[in-house]
């Protein structure tokens, strides 16, 4: 009889559609320049937006997006709640015109944990903000200090509790492989994040950019990052745990960007980073299937075939290099499990 190895829960959260109308507010408002940060490079933005820009972007998107009720207007790039209040409300007022029936379902903002307080949350509530993402990055105070974050893990916890108290969706952002981090500190960081029960999680393996403090440490040899394979393994493990914890991982790796590719010195950038991680999750399952066998034929949901095969069919090659054979067939229907058809 075929056996089911993959619970439906693992992938179902990742099927939930998440769509943003992204507006970047680079650097402005940030009280610190973190060791890894060059938001102009990361976002590709060269100037700050104003209310008229927000209206133009949202108006165009509203005419093009098929299901605006499933999308949010998202202010990313800097510390949104740290910018001057007058400028923040200018942007929010413009965005709020496009929220409501027949329009977008809300507004999402990204900010620092030490830039959240009750006054700020009251303003965000008034202008239709639905979700707040905090750049936690690490929950190890030594790592936070070494990377000049300017806040503590305690600040992340306090801000997270406040955000949930006010009824916002909570998103947390975790950065893998920062200066001074270890596998143990990464494990601890994920554990403390999971205890906060965020609705969403973004996992960003660090990318070392020119013109940053991290870039200087890397070029001097003082900062030696994890290997790329270690970063993929860690991220894939945390993605799998998050799914089991009921946390939606809405991003893994930086978005594909020619600006990043031109300015990176090292780190863990790949335009298909999430696919690499999802493929690694499948690889761990296949290792168990083939642990005591030389051949296995399995089926996976047709829409998961690419992830199961691995990026450029690397999962197939992995077993071939070890003198084993893995055959993966697509299976139509709603079943989410891996099914073992034959093994010997």
Order of alpha helices (4+ residues) and beta strands (2+ residues): alpha-beta-alpha-alpha-beta-alpha-beta-alpha-beta-alpha-alpha-beta-alpha-beta-beta-alpha-alpha-beta-alpha-beta-alpha-beta-alpha-alpha-beta-beta
